[in-house]
Amino acid sequence: MSTKEPNSWVGLTQAIITKTPAPPHGQLFLRDHLLRGFGVRITCQGTRAYILEKRIDRRVKRITLGHVGELTLPQARQKAQQTLGKIAMGNNPVADTHRARLQAITLDECFQDFLKARNQLKPRTIYDYTLYLRTALGKWRRWPMNRITKDNVQAYHRELGETRGPYYANSVMRFLRALFNFALAQYEDGFGEPVLKDNPVLRLTRIRGWYREQRKQTVIRAHQLPAWFKAVEALREPSLLPSGDIVADYLFVLLFTGLRRKETTELRWVDIDLKDQTLTIPDPKNREPFTFPFSDYIAELLKRRASESVSPWVFPGSGKRGHLVEMKRLKQRVIEASGVHFTCHDLRRTFATVAESLDISPYAIKRLLNHKMRGDVTAGYIISDIERLRAPVQRITEYLLKIVGNRKTPVIELPGQAANRSIAA
C-alpha cells in the first residue's frame, strides 16, 4: 500500500520507537530495514502501532499487528514473521481477519446495521422490533449470530408459544428470520460468500413448526349496533366532557370510514377538506398517501368538531403527543353499557363486512381500506378516483344509520337479498 506520509528506514529499537516524536499532521512510518514490510506507524495524535505491509492478491495490504505497549518489539517482530509465513502458504490474513470479525457480529450489532439499511421503517415498527430484541431475544442479543442454532430456535419458539402465546412466538421468530436474512445478504467475505451458513429460523418452515394463526373475524353484528351506537352517544353526557365527546366522535369515524386506529388518532385538520368532503392519510401503513371521501354524516360530525377545536389534531388528547392515545376507560364504559365486546379494529372489519353485503365491488372495497393489490393484474387496469368511491361510502353510511334507527340522512332501500347477506344478526 503506497503512502505519501513521511518514511524513515531504521533498525527498529524500543528506544527509537518511544522517542521518535509524532508528526505535526498525518502519519509517520518507521520501517525496519531488517525485516522487509515490518514497521511502526505513528499518527499526529501520538498513537503508535506495529504494522506489516505485504502484497496480497496483487495489491499491497497494510496489516495492523498491535499497538506499542500491548506488544513488545520482539513479540511484534515474531508476529510479523508468522504472518509472512501464512501469506507464503497462500493464506490471506486480511481476509481471514475480516471474516473473523464478521463471524463475531452479534444479534445486537446486526440489528443496528439492519436499522441503518432499512431507513424507511415506521417508528412503531422500530419500537416493536426493539422490544422483541431486548425482551424476547434478550438472552441472545450479545451472542455471535453463528452461535444461534436451529435447535435453539425450535426449542425457544415452542417455549414462547407455551408461555406468551402462539401469535407472540411467531412474531418474534419472524423478526429473527428477517435479521438473519439481512445478515446473509450484508455480511460477505472477500470472495462474496455469506459469512453465515444458513438462516436457522427456516427450520420452522421446513418442519411446519409455525403456530397456526387464525385471522380475527370479529365484527359488531347488526343486532348489536343499536345498543353500541346508543352507548357511544352516551359518552357525550356532561360529566364526561370533553374527553367523552372526543372518543364518541372518534369511534363513529372509525365505524363510518373503516380507517385504521392509528391513522385516525393522528388525523390533523390540515389533512381534512370539509368543502370537498375528503381526508388524507399522508403516511399510511402501506406508505402510499391515501385520500378518502367521507359521507355527509361524517362531514357534519367533523364540521362540528372543527367549530369547537383549538388543536391542530382532529382528536386531541391530554398526553405529550397532543392527540388521542388512551381511551380504555371510556371504551370499557361502552362495552359495559352495550354488552358488545369490541376492539377498534372490529369497527374496520364491520365497515368492510357491510360494504361486501351491499355488493360493492371488491376493488372498491380494497381501495376504501387502502389495501395493496399485489399480484392482481386486473386491478392494475382499474383506476378508482375519489368521486367513484364516494357513492359506496355514502351507501355504507346510510345502511349503518338505518340499522341503528338514525334517519338524519336519506336511507337507500336495499335489495332484500343484499340485506340478508349483511352482517348476520
Secondary structure, DSSP 8 states (H G I E B T S, - for coil): ----S-EEEE---HHHHHHS---SSSEEEEEESSSTTEEEEEETT--EEEEEEEEETTEEEEEEEEEBTTB-HHHHHHHHHHHHHHHHTT--HHHHHHHHHHHT-BHHHHHHHHHHH-TT--HHHHHHHHHIIIIITTTTTTSBGGG--HHHHHHHHHHHHHHT-HHHHHHHHHHHHHHHHHHHHH-B-TTS-BSS---TTHHHHHTT-S-----------TTTHHHHHHHHHGGGSGGGTTHHHHHHHHHHHHHHH---HHHHHT-BGGGEETTTTEEEESS-TTSS-EEEE--HHHHHHHHHHHHH--SSBSSB-SSTTSB----HHHHHHHHHHH-----HHHHHHHHHHHHHHTT--HHHHHHHTT---TT-TGGGG----HHHHHHHHHHHHHHHHHHHT--SS------HHHHHTSS--
